[in-house]
Amino acid sequence: MNDTQKVFLEKAQRMVAELEKELIEIVRTECKTYEEANIFLLKIKREMKWSNNYVITDIIREVEFEFEKEKDGLSLK
């Protein structure tokens, strides 16, 4: 892999990470429960699948995974 390719991939990875963070913030702002978050993300994911936007679909999957990890980490008191 040449330097130009490496720079491109690094930039793409940074952009994806930024989009994931932004989507997490949007979900936290728009949703009060994990169930609402799941529904919110599912709706967006369906729209992206219909438009064949696989990059955004993968970002949504990552965000779903992050919320699942967070939810599973909650302890009952």
C-alpha positions in Angstrom: 0.0 0.0 0.0 1.4 3.4 -1.0 1.4 6.5 1.1 -1.6 8.1 -0.7 -3.7 5.0 0.0 -2.6 5.0 3.6 -3.6 8.7 4.0 -6.9 8.1 2.4 -7.7 5.1 4.6 -6.7 6.9 7.8 -8.9 9.9 6.8 -11.8 7.6 6.0 -11.4 5.9 9.4 -11.4 9.2 11.2 -14.5 10.3 9.3 -16.3 7.1 10.2 -15.4 7.5 13.9 -16.6 11.1 13.8 -19.9 10.0 12.3 -20.4 7.3 14.9 -19.8 9.8 17.7 -22.2 12.2 16.1 -24.9 9.6 15.7 -24.4 8.5 19.4 -25.0 12.2 20.4 -28.1 12.4 18.2 -29.5 9.2 19.7 -28.8 10.4 23.3 -30.6 13.7 22.5 -33.6 12.2 20.7 -34.2 9.1 22.8 -34.9 8.6 26.5 -34.7 4.8 26.7 -32.7 2.1 25.1 -35.9 0.9 23.5 -36.5 4.3 21.8 -32.8 4.2 20.7 -33.2 0.8 19.1 -36.4 1.9 17.3 -34.7 5.2 16.2 -31.6 3.4 14.8 -33.7 0.6 13.2 -35.7 3.2 11.2 -32.6 4.9 10.0 -30.9 1.6 9.1 -33.9 0.5 7.1 -33.9 3.8 5.1 -30.2 3.4 4.4 -30.6 -0.2 3.3 -33.3 0.8 0.8 -30.9 3.4 -0.6 -28.1 0.9 -0.6 -26.0 3.1 1.6 -23.9 0.3 3.2 -21.3 2.6 4.8 -24.0 4.4 6.9 -25.7 1.0 7.6 -22.4 -0.3 9.0 -22.0 2.9 11.1 -25.5 2.4 12.5 -24.7 -1.3 13.4 -21.6 -0.1 15.3 -23.7 2.4 17.2 -26.3 -0.2 18.0 -23.5 -2.5 19.3 -22.2 0.4 21.5 -25.6 0.9 23.0 -26.0 -2.8 23.6 -22.7 -3.0 25.4 -23.7 0.0 27.5 -27.1 -1.5 28.3 -25.6 -4.8 29.2 -23.1 -3.1 31.5 -25.8 -1.7 33.7 -26.1 -3.3 37.1 -29.3 -3.8 38.9 -29.5 -1.9 42.3 
